[in-house]
Amino acid sequence: MGEEKEAIIRTENLEHTYSSGDSMVLAIAGVNLVVRRGEFLAVIGHNGSGKSTLAKTFNALLLPTGGRVWVRGIDTADEGRRWEVRQTAGMVFQNPDNQIVATVVEEDVAFGPENLGVEPGEIRRRVDAALAAVGMMGYAHHAPHLLSGGQKQRVAIAGILAMRPEIIILDEPTSMLDPVGREEVLSVVRKLNREEGITVVYITHFMEEAVRADRVVVMEQGQVVLDGTPREVFRRVQLLKDLGLDVPPMTELAAQLRAAGVPIDEAILDVGEMAREIEKLLCP
């Protein structure tokens, strides 16, 4: 084990309450969580579990109604430093059409740096670097509305990258995409995390996406109920099902085989691992 990386996001007894009609709803209920610099953290949970609310507190789109959140040591409740928090932690949402503001791809990516007052030569460098990072350089002069869903989402990510954030928070960024678009986006996000060292908080309801994170947090009724590596979390098949969640298909198959008496590892995550386990059983 190497030296533990520093915390870039930290919550302490975090609560967030919002009004719903005549009543108040506690969406986040006393969450204590640390996200380490350079980590790829996936957050899963069924609708209403609090995962998207939690994500929005990480860049001060929502403020705590109880407890505290620190981003790179900055208290998000500090109104004078809130813009600094949002520059540190960029947010990508479900629908890329809601984040695309220009009629040409490169102009859209330049929008954020221009609003920060970055000088033109630096904006040009940032736009080119951001488009290259998401594999969209060849589309710099295209109209965003003519792109596929996956391409639009990659442009939205490029727009955040051009702001030079240390953290990217993605709130179900592939929920509106087909499988090809989902893979495009997830591959880009993994590359940014692995090669650029950007900390990623990835909200998803696709278990096969969460498998590819460094760590998985499971939310239920505004609380963290599981927190560990994908292998540690997804071996809890029955608990996840009790929470109304799916498990990766190969993990489900492994559980069924074990229930039928087959001595197979219960912590299988993908097809490759399943093939190796079956090979061991057939050729001991």
N, C-alpha and C positions, 0 to 999 in steps of 0.2 A: 504494500500500500504506500502510495506517495503521500506527500504532505497535503492535508486537507485544504481545498481551495476556500477563499474567502466568500462570505455571504454577500451577494449583490442585491438580493431582495430578502427582507425579513419581516414577518408579521408577529405581533404579540397580542394575544387575546382579541383578535380582529373580529369585529361585528359590523354588519351592515343591515339596516332595517329600511324598508320602503313601504309606502302606503299603497294599499290595494282596496279601492272603494272606501268603506268606512273603517277598515281595520289596518293594522300594521303587521307586516310580514318580516320575520327575521330570516334573511337570505343567507347570511354568514353568521355562524354561531360559535365564536370563541376559537378561531383558527390560529394555531402557532405553527409557522412554516418557515423554512429557510430554503432559498434557491441559491446554489453556489455559482460563482463566476464560471462561465464556459460550459455549464450543464445544459442538457437537453431534457427538460421536464415535461412529461405529458400529464394532463389532468383530465380524468374521465368521470362520468357520472350521468345518470339519466336526466331528462329535462326537469328543471326545477331543483336540482341538487345543490346549486350555488356555484358551479364551476365558472360560468361566464361572469357572474358578479365578482367572484374572486379575481378573475383576470383584469377586470376594469379597475379594481383598486390598486393594481400594480403600476398603473401609469396615471393615477389620480383622475381618471374619468369619473370614478366614484370615490368618495371619501369615507373613511370609517365613521360609523355612528357610535362605535365603541372600540377600544384598543387602538393600535397604531400599525402603520406600515412604513418601512424605510426602504428606499431605493438608492443604492450606492451611498448609504448613510444619510440620505436626505429624508426627513419626515414629510410624507405627502400632505400632511395637514398644514405645512408651512406655506402659506399663500404666496409669499415672496419668492419661493423657489419651485413653484409648481411647474413652470415652463421648463425648468432645468430637468425635472423628473421626466417630463414628456419627451424631451430630447434624448434622455438616456434610455427610455423604454418606449419604443415605437409599437404601434398597434395595427394589426391587420385583421379585418373583419370578414364575416361570412360572404358578403356580396361585394365583389370587386367593383361593380358598377357604382357603388356608393362612395368609393374612394378615388375614382378616376374623374378628374376635373377638366382635362384639356382634350383637344381634338387630335393631337399628335402625341405619340408615345413619349418621345424624348422631352416634350414640353411638360407632360404630366409628371415625369420623374424629376424635372427641374423645379417644379412648383414649390416643394418644401424648402430647398436651399435658398431659393429666391426670397421666400418670406423670412428666412433667417438673416437676410442681408449678406449672404456669401458673395464674394466678388465673381464676375462672369467667368474668368479663366478657371477658377476652382469649381464653379458649377459645372462647366463642361467636363472637367476631369471626373467629378463625382457621378455625373449622369452616365458617362461612358463606362466607368468602373461598375456602377450598379447594374446597368443593363448586361454587361459581360458576366457578372456574377450570377445572374438568373437566366443566362442563355438567351437573351432577347436582343442582342446587338443588331441582328439582321432585321429587326422590326422597328427600329428607332423612328422611322418616318411614316409608319403606318398609322391608321386611325384605330384607336382602341376598340371602338364598337364593332369592328370587323374581325377582331381576334376571337379565338375560342375561350371558353371559361377558364381553362387552366392557364392560357397565355395572359389573360386579363389579370388573374391573381398574381402571376409572376411580375407583371408590371406594377401592381399595387405594392408588392414586396420591394421591388426596385425603388419605388418612391420613398419607402421608409428607409431603405439602405442609404439613399443619397443624403439623408439627414445624419448619417454616421452614428446610429444608436449602438449602445453596448448590449442592449437586450431587445429581442423581438418577441412580442406577445401575439399569438395567432389564435383568434377565437373562432373555432370550427371553420377553418379556411377552405376546407374541401367539401363541405356539406352540400354545396350546390353543384358539384362537379361530377363528371362521369369518371370511371376508373382510370382512364388515361390521364385526364386532368389532375386527378388526385395524386397519381404517381409523379407527375411533373412537379407539382408543388412540394410534395414531401421530399423528393430528391433534392430540390433546390434548398429547402430548409436544412436538411441534413448536411449538405455541402457547406453552407454558411456557418453552421455550428462547428463542423470538423475542421474546415480549412481556414475560416476567418476568426474562429474563437468566439463567435457571437452567442450569448446566452439565449436559449430558446425556451419559452413557455408555450406549450402547444395544447390548446383545448380541443378535444375531439370526442366523437362518439363511435369512431371506427377503431375497434380493438387491434386490428392488424397494423394501424398506424402507431398506436401506443406502444406496441411491441418493439418498435425501432427507436424508442427513446432510451436515455440512460436510466431514467427513473420514472415511476408512475405513481401518481397520487389519485386516490379514489374519493370522490365527494358523495356525501349523502346527508340530506337535511341540513345543509350548511356547515357540515363538519368533515374533517379528514378522517376516514375510517380505515384506509389502508395507505401505506407509503413504503415503497421499496423498489427494487429492480423489477423489470418486467417479469422475470422468472419467479421472483418471490411473490409478486402480486397475483399473477395469472394461475399459479398453482392452487389458489383458493377458489376453485371452480364453484363449489356450492354456495359460498358466501357471495360471490359476484352474482350468481343467479338469483339468490335471495334478494339482492339489491336491484333486480330487474335489468342486469347487464349481461351482455354476451361475453363470451371468451373467444380467443382466437380459434379458428376451426380445428387446427391440429391439437390444441390443448384439450378441446372438447372430445376429439376422437381418442386421445390418450386416456382421458377419464373414463370413457365408455369401455375401452379395452381393459383397463384395470378392474372395472366393475365386473367384467366378464371373466376375470381371473388371469388375464395376460400380464406377466410381470414386466411392465413397461414403465419407463420414467414418467412421473406425473407432471414434470415441468417442461414438456415439449412445447415449443413456440411456433415452429414453422415446418414446412414440408421437408426441408433438408434434414432437420433433426429427426423427424419421424422416419425418414428413409434409413438413416443410420441406426436408429433403434431397432427397426424391423430387421435390418441386415444382421445386427448382433444376435437377435433371437433366432434367425434362420441359420446363421453360421457362427455358432458359439466358439 
